[in-house]
Amino acid sequence: MKISTGMGYAGGFKRAARDVAEMEKAGLDLVWVAEAYGFDSPSLMGYLAALTESVEIGAAILPIYTRTPTLIAMTAAGIDALSDGRFHLGLGASGPQVIEGFHGVAYTNPLGRTREIVEICRDVWKREAPLVHEGKNFTLPLPPDQGTGLGKPLKIIAHPLRAQIPIWIASLGEKNVELTAEIADGWIPILFIPERANEVWGKSLAAGKAKRDANLAEMMITAGGLLAIGEGEDVVALRELQRPMVALYVGGMGARGKNFYNELAVRYGFEKEAAIIQDLYLAGKKKEAEAAVPHEFLELTTLCGPEGYVKERVAAFRAAGVTHLQVHPLPQAGQSAASLIEAVKALT
């Protein structure tokens, strides 16, 4: 397995970028840069490209509603050129609260939009002919009755470094995971429990794989969790740091009846706990919601403990088909994020 990490930059992006450069020296293979409703991620990824030499740089994720398909393709091609072919394009639907609340765009037909955006991006990068696309969500050029009538098919002026930039899709729902397995180069799940992944997603992955283009390589998967390696209960207890995030996602991301992460917890077998967490969180009782997160859930979605235990967790993710072990290093005394990357890489 390769080793990936998500870039946290709450303490300042430049400092976080320097940390990535140190982890690169320790063998980090891929760093993901998120975009929620803070800074845009392409600006940050361009900075990373200039500061690093070998680590691959991924968008996790660019929301499919916030840019035109061709701008997504242009952005991907630009960062790929800046990084000398190290870019990975991660796409995802985000959620109605962000898309409709912050961007003012209707959250409609996420599966259809995703499919067409992937098609358009790949056509742009190939640069084989002026771009023409006729779909339910996007028509290029724009039909005359919807604009001035002056639009015409165009090729991207620049020559993309690669005609095939890896496209990853963040997905959780059955139909979306099926689509991912059909058309994407990689899959970005969240709150991934390797021992239960096949039970939850096996049918969707198999259905998508059955329709997959033979020219696409085996689908990559990135998943993992908090990483702490060491002896003692203090190290094991670090998995508790995941508790607020799980409560937020399962309890507060979305509305009642429209929360993808709550539905995932139910499918994992935590139906009773998922309902309690959501009730508490939506009632404003965040601490109580955090306390209701099962210890088992935290253990199965993290890698915290002695080296032998972490090695077992790494093996579980590998057995579930994970190709890029996603870790969030939690250094202890005498350790650094870079040394943890080096240590876990030795366990793969």
C-alpha positions in Angstrom: 0.0 0.0 0.0 0.9 3.6 -0.6 0.6 6.1 2.3 -1.6 9.2 2.0 -2.6 11.9 4.4 -5.1 14.8 4.5 -3.6 18.2 4.9 -4.9 20.1 7.9 -4.1 23.7 7.7 -6.1 25.3 10.6 -2.8 26.4 12.1 -1.7 28.1 8.9 -1.2 26.8 5.4 2.4 27.6 5.0 3.4 25.7 8.1 1.2 22.8 7.1 2.9 22.8 3.7 6.3 22.6 5.3 5.2 19.6 7.3 4.1 17.9 4.1 7.6 18.6 2.6 9.1 16.8 5.7 6.7 13.9 5.3 7.6 13.7 1.6 11.2 13.0 2.7 9.9 10.2 5.0 8.1 8.5 2.1 4.6 10.1 2.0 3.1 9.1 -1.4 0.0 11.3 -1.6 -1.4 14.4 0.2 -5.0 15.3 -0.1 -6.2 19.0 0.1 -9.8 19.6 1.1 -12.1 22.3 0.0 -15.2 22.9 2.1 -16.2 26.6 2.5 -12.9 28.1 3.5 -10.0 28.8 1.1 -10.2 27.3 -2.4 -8.0 24.2 -2.7 -6.4 24.8 -6.1 -4.5 27.9 -4.8 -3.2 25.7 -1.9 -2.3 22.8 -4.2 -0.4 25.1 -6.5 1.7 26.3 -3.6 2.3 22.6 -2.6 3.4 21.8 -6.1 6.1 24.4 -5.9 7.3 23.4 -2.4 7.5 19.6 -3.1 9.2 17.3 -5.6 7.8 13.8 -5.4 4.7 13.6 -3.3 1.5 13.4 -5.3 -1.1 16.1 -4.7 -4.8 15.4 -4.7 -8.0 17.4 -4.4 -10.3 15.8 -1.9 -12.6 17.1 -3.0 -13.5 19.6 -5.6 -17.3 19.9 -5.3 -19.1 19.1 -8.6 -21.5 22.1 -8.2 -19.1 25.0 -7.7 -17.3 25.1 -11.0 -18.1 24.3 -14.7 -16.9 20.9 -15.9 -14.4 22.6 -18.2 -13.0 24.8 -15.4 -12.5 21.6 -13.3 -10.6 20.1 -16.3 -8.5 23.3 -16.8 -7.7 23.5 -13.1 -6.7 19.8 -13.0 -4.5 20.2 -16.1 -2.9 23.3 -14.6 -1.9 21.8 -11.3 -0.8 18.6 -13.1 1.6 20.8 -15.2 2.9 22.7 -12.2 3.5 19.5 -10.3 5.1 17.6 -13.3 2.4 15.1 -13.4 1.7 14.5 -9.7 -2.0 15.6 -9.6 -5.0 13.5 -8.6 -8.5 15.0 -9.2 -10.9 14.1 -6.4 -14.6 14.9 -7.1 -17.6 14.8 -4.8 -21.1 16.1 -4.3 -20.5 17.8 -0.9 -24.0 18.3 0.6 -27.0 20.6 0.3 -26.2 22.7 3.3 -22.9 23.9 1.7 -23.9 23.8 -2.0 -27.3 25.6 -1.6 -26.4 27.6 1.5 -22.9 28.9 0.6 -22.9 28.7 -3.2 -26.6 29.2 -4.0 -26.7 26.3 -6.4 -29.4 23.7 -6.5 -28.3 20.3 -5.2 -29.8 18.2 -8.0 -28.9 15.0 -9.8 -25.4 14.4 -8.2 -24.9 11.1 -10.0 -25.7 12.4 -13.4 -23.6 15.5 -13.0 -20.6 13.4 -11.7 -20.8 11.1 -14.7 -20.9 13.9 -17.2 -18.1 15.9 -15.5 -15.8 12.9 -15.6 -16.6 12.5 -19.3 -16.0 16.1 -20.1 -12.7 16.3 -18.1 -11.3 13.3 -20.0 -12.4 14.7 -23.3 -10.7 18.1 -22.5 -7.4 16.4 -21.5 -7.3 14.2 -24.6 -7.6 17.3 -26.8 -8.5 15.1 -29.7 -11.2 17.4 -31.1 -13.1 20.6 -30.2 -15.2 19.9 -27.2 -18.8 18.8 -27.8 -21.0 17.3 -25.2 -24.7 16.6 -25.1 -26.0 15.5 -21.8 -28.9 16.0 -19.4 -26.9 18.3 -17.2 -24.5 19.9 -19.6 -24.6 20.8 -23.2 -21.4 22.2 -24.9 -21.5 24.5 -26.7 -24.6 26.1 -25.2 -27.6 25.8 -27.5 -28.5 29.0 -29.3 -31.9 29.2 -27.7 -30.2 29.3 -24.2 -27.7 32.1 -25.0 -26.5 34.4 -27.7 -26.0 31.7 -30.2 -22.4 32.6 -30.6 -20.9 29.6 -28.7 -18.7 27.2 -30.7 -16.8 24.1 -30.0 -13.3 24.8 -28.7 -10.2 22.9 -27.6 -8.2 23.8 -24.5 -5.5 26.1 -25.7 -2.8 24.6 -23.4 -1.6 21.1 -24.0 -2.2 19.1 -20.8 0.9 17.3 -19.6 -1.2 14.1 -19.3 -4.2 13.0 -21.3 -5.3 10.8 -18.4 -5.2 12.4 -14.9 -6.4 10.1 -12.2 -10.0 10.9 -11.1 -11.2 9.8 -7.7 -14.8 10.1 -6.5 -15.9 10.5 -2.9 -19.0 8.4 -2.4 -20.9 6.5 0.2 -24.4 5.7 -1.1 -25.0 2.5 -2.9 -25.7 4.0 -6.4 -22.9 6.5 -6.1 -20.4 3.8 -5.1 -21.6 1.7 -8.0 -21.0 4.7 -10.3 -17.5 5.2 -8.8 -16.6 1.6 -9.4 -17.8 1.9 -13.0 -16.0 5.2 -14.1 -13.5 6.4 -11.5 -9.8 5.7 -11.2 -10.1 5.8 -7.4 -12.6 5.8 -4.6 -12.6 8.1 -1.5 -14.9 6.7 1.2 -15.0 8.2 4.7 -15.4 6.5 8.1 -14.3 3.3 6.5 -14.5 0.1 8.5 -12.5 -2.5 6.6 -14.0 -5.5 8.3 -17.5 -4.4 7.3 -16.8 -2.8 3.9 -17.7 -5.7 1.8 -21.0 -6.2 3.7 -21.9 -2.5 3.1 -20.6 -1.9 -0.3 -19.7 -5.3 -1.9 -22.8 -5.5 -4.1 -22.4 -1.9 -5.3 -18.7 -2.3 -6.1 -19.4 -5.5 -8.0 -22.2 -4.0 -10.0 -20.0 -1.0 -11.0 -17.0 -3.2 -11.8 -19.1 -5.3 -14.1 -19.7 -2.2 -16.3 -16.2 -0.8 -16.0 -14.3 0.1 -19.1 -11.6 -2.5 -19.7 -9.1 0.4 -20.5 -9.4 1.5 -16.8 -7.0 0.0 -14.4 -8.1 -1.6 -11.1 -9.8 1.0 -8.9 -7.7 2.6 -6.2 -9.1 3.1 -2.7 -7.9 5.5 0.0 -9.0 4.9 3.6 -7.6 4.8 7.1 -7.8 7.0 10.1 -5.9 8.5 13.1 -2.4 7.0 13.4 -0.5 6.7 16.7 2.2 4.1 17.4 3.4 3.3 20.9 2.9 1.4 24.1 0.5 2.3 26.8 -3.1 3.2 27.3 -2.4 6.8 26.5 -1.6 5.9 22.9 -4.7 3.7 22.6 -6.8 6.5 24.1 -5.9 8.8 21.2 -8.6 7.2 19.1 -10.9 9.2 21.3 -9.8 12.3 19.3 -12.0 10.9 16.5 -15.1 11.2 18.7 -16.1 14.8 17.9 -15.7 14.3 14.2 -17.8 11.2 14.2 -20.5 12.9 16.2 -20.5 15.9 13.8 -20.8 13.7 10.7 -23.2 11.1 12.0 -25.3 13.6 14.0 -25.0 17.0 12.4 -24.0 16.7 8.7 -27.3 17.2 6.9 -30.8 17.1 8.2 -32.8 14.3 9.7 -33.5 11.8 7.0 -30.9 13.4 4.7 -27.6 12.5 6.4 -25.3 10.2 4.3 -23.0 9.5 7.3 -25.8 8.6 9.6 -27.1 6.2 7.0 -23.6 4.7 6.8 -23.5 4.2 10.5 -26.8 2.4 10.3 -25.6 0.1 7.5 -22.5 -0.7 9.6 -24.9 -2.0 12.3 -25.0 1.0 14.6 -28.6 1.8 14.0 -29.6 2.6 17.6 -26.5 4.5 18.3 -26.8 6.6 15.1 -30.3 7.7 16.1 -29.2 8.7 19.6 -26.2 10.6 18.2 -28.4 12.5 15.7 -31.1 13.3 18.2 -28.6 14.7 20.7 -26.6 16.6 18.1 -29.6 18.3 16.5 -30.9 19.2 20.0 -27.6 21.1 20.5 -26.2 18.6 23.0 -22.9 18.1 21.2 -20.9 16.7 24.1 -23.6 14.2 24.9 -23.7 13.2 21.2 -19.9 12.7 21.3 -20.2 10.5 24.4 -22.8 8.3 22.5 -20.3 7.4 19.8 -19.5 3.7 20.4 -15.9 2.8 21.4 -16.0 0.0 18.8 -16.7 2.5 16.0 -13.7 4.6 17.0 -11.4 1.5 17.2 -12.4 0.2 13.8 -11.9 3.5 12.0 -8.4 4.3 13.6 -4.9 2.9 13.9 -3.8 3.7 17.4 -1.8 1.3 19.6 1.4 -0.7 19.8 3.3 -1.4 16.6 2.0 -5.0 16.4 -1.6 -3.9 16.8 -1.2 -1.1 14.1 0.3 -3.7 11.8 -2.9 -5.8 12.2 -5.0 -2.8 11.4 -2.9 -2.0 8.3 -3.4 -5.6 7.2 -7.2 -5.3 7.7 -7.3 -2.2 5.4 -5.1 -4.0 2.9 -7.4 -7.0 2.9 -10.4 -4.7 2.2 -8.7 -3.5 -1.0 -7.3 -0.3 0.2 -4.4 0.8 -2.0 -3.6 4.1 -0.3 -3.6 4.0 3.5 -4.9 7.3 4.7 -3.4 8.4 8.0 -3.5 11.4 10.3 -0.3 11.2 12.3 -0.5 11.9 16.0 3.2 12.1 17.1 4.1 11.3 20.7 7.3 12.1 22.7 10.3 11.7 20.5 8.2 11.3 17.3 7.2 13.6 14.5 4.6 13.3 11.8 7.4 12.4 9.4 8.8 9.6 11.6 5.3 8.2 11.9 4.9 8.2 8.1 8.2 6.3 7.9 7.1 3.8 10.6 3.8 3.0 9.1 5.3 2.7 5.6 7.5 0.0 7.0 4.4 -1.9 8.2 2.8 -2.0 4.8 
